[in-house]
Amino acid sequence: MNYKFFSHTECEFFPCHKTNDPENFNCLFCYCPLYALKDKCGGNFKYTEKGIKDCKNCTLPHQRKNYDYVIGKFKEIIEITKLDKEK
């Protein structure tokens, strides 16, 4: 299924994370949609001293095999983006 994988090897930042497997580096989620899930994203991240999520060591959305995992998290992302009507 071609829509699950895209590798932009001509990108000036390719690969944007260290990898031992550049042939399977998926650029489809260039900007990680899981970032908003904070500590529930499932990736390898840490928080900086200023509380900023640092994902430089995370390749979860860039692994070919993880497309279904990322797509499966969209219900959680939708919940986060809903308006809080009680405010």
C-alpha positions in Angstrom: 0.0 0.0 0.0 1.8 3.0 -1.3 -0.2 5.6 0.7 1.4 4.2 4.0 5.0 5.1 3.1 6.8 8.0 1.5 10.5 8.6 1.7 11.7 12.1 0.6 15.3 11.3 0.1 15.8 14.7 -1.8 14.8 16.7 1.3 17.7 18.8 2.7 16.9 17.4 6.2 16.6 13.7 5.2 16.7 11.8 7.5 15.7 14.2 10.2 16.4 11.6 12.9 19.4 9.3 13.3 18.6 5.9 11.7 20.4 2.8 10.8 17.7 2.0 8.2 17.3 5.0 5.8 15.7 2.9 3.2 12.7 2.4 5.5 12.5 6.0 6.9 9.0 7.2 6.4 8.5 10.9 5.8 4.8 10.7 5.6 4.4 12.1 9.1 7.1 14.8 8.7 5.5 16.8 11.5 4.4 14.2 14.1 0.6 14.2 14.7 1.3 12.4 18.0 3.1 15.4 19.5 -0.1 16.7 21.0 -0.7 13.5 22.9 2.0 14.5 25.3 3.2 11.5 27.3 0.6 9.2 25.7 2.2 9.3 22.2 4.1 6.1 22.6 7.4 7.5 21.3 10.9 7.9 22.7 10.8 11.4 23.9 11.8 13.5 27.0 10.8 16.8 28.4 13.4 19.6 28.6 14.0 21.6 31.8 11.6 24.2 30.3 8.8 21.6 29.8 9.2 21.3 26.1 8.7 17.9 24.5 12.0 16.8 22.8 11.5 14.2 20.2 14.9 14.2 18.6 15.5 10.5 19.6 12.1 9.3 18.4 11.6 7.6 15.1 8.2 6.0 15.9 6.2 7.9 13.2 9.1 7.5 10.8 9.2 3.7 10.8 7.4 2.0 7.9 5.7 -0.5 10.2 4.1 2.2 12.4 1.6 3.8 10.0 -1.4 1.9 11.5 -0.3 2.8 15.0 -0.2 6.5 14.2 -3.5 6.4 12.4 -5.0 4.5 15.3 -4.2 7.4 17.6 -6.3 10.0 15.7 -9.4 9.4 17.9 -7.3 10.5 20.9 -6.0 13.5 18.9 -9.6 14.5 18.0 -10.6 14.4 21.7 -7.7 16.7 22.6 -8.7 19.3 20.0 -12.4 19.5 20.9 -13.7 22.7 22.4 -14.4 22.6 26.1 -18.0 23.8 26.1 -18.2 24.0 29.9 -15.8 27.0 30.1 
